[in-house]
Amino acid sequence: MLKYFFTNWKDIPSQYQWKAYSIGYWIWIFILVSLIVIMAKIYKKSNHKNEILKGIALLVVFQEILKDILHYMAGSLELEHLPFHLCGISIFMITWHAFSKNKLNTEFIYALTLPGAFMALAFPNWTQYPIIHFSSVNSFTIHAWLIMYVVIQLYGKTLKPNFKNLKYTFIFTLLLMIPIYFLNKTWGTNFFFINTPSPGSPLIGLYQLFGNGYVVALILLFIILWILMYIPWMKTYENKGYSKNRKLS
């Protein structure tokens, strides 16, 4: 498989493609979960938390740029590779958060980055590549780094989600979907999976059920998800274990 590491996926024999939830997939997940756990423990004990966050954010930015360079060299760079999917927007958001925290980016990384990256790993859509291919390596790791960025702060008690600030993320995302919608129409792309769900995603059932009303149903699904995600935090807003110096409301 290594000889196809930098190859355009169209030139790779189908027998080298991998299947979701294969042994190779679970090996990747085990390694990535282990790294997240290790980094969470390091972060919690560290006196250089801001530097760790900036390091992860810069790593993700560098990796995103490198991914596009390698796709260009392989002749496989497409408009879909632009960072306009949820996880692509999350790259900007965690970088913004790492260098300047505010209500919007703090809530965004918990409410959207975390579940979005988790769903990407749970239902991978890059199986057209070998499991050891630069695009597969990037897809596995970059989503793991996004999850890591949020999880280590939750574990280190430096990130405390606040349901009252969720409105900023909701409004920002709705406004963001307007230009994304027109980009999709113009370029024939499917950023944010507004047109159809990601292949292999359980959202396929939602699309089959609601058809053109899929996006509205997706928004309602996220609202339900947010309620479940924020319930554990409702009674912890005054928890003294959280940093008093965070720039939150």
Secondary structure as GFF3:
##gff-version 3
##sequence-region A 1 249
A	DSSP	three_ten_helix	2	4	.	.	.	ID=ss1
A	DSSP	three_ten_helix	9	11	.	.	.	ID=ss2
A	DSSP	three_ten_helix	14	16	.	.	.	ID=ss3
A	DSSP	alpha_helix	23	45	.	.	.	ID=ss4
A	DSSP	alpha_helix	49	74	.	.	.	ID=ss5
A	DSSP	three_ten_helix	79	81	.	.	.	ID=ss6
A	DSSP	alpha_helix	86	99	.	.	.	ID=ss7
A	DSSP	alpha_helix	103	108	.	.	.	ID=ss8
A	DSSP	pi_helix	109	113	.	.	.	ID=ss9
A	DSSP	alpha_helix	114	122	.	.	.	ID=ss10
A	DSSP	alpha_helix	134	155	.	.	.	ID=ss11
A	DSSP	three_ten_helix	163	165	.	.	.	ID=ss12
A	DSSP	alpha_helix	166	187	.	.	.	ID=ss13
A	DSSP	three_ten_helix	191	193	.	.	.	ID=ss14
A	DSSP	alpha_helix	203	210	.	.	.	ID=ss15
A	DSSP	three_ten_helix	211	213	.	.	.	ID=ss16
A	DSSP	alpha_helix	214	230	.	.	.	ID=ss17
A	DSSP	three_ten_helix	231	233	.	.	.	ID=ss18
###
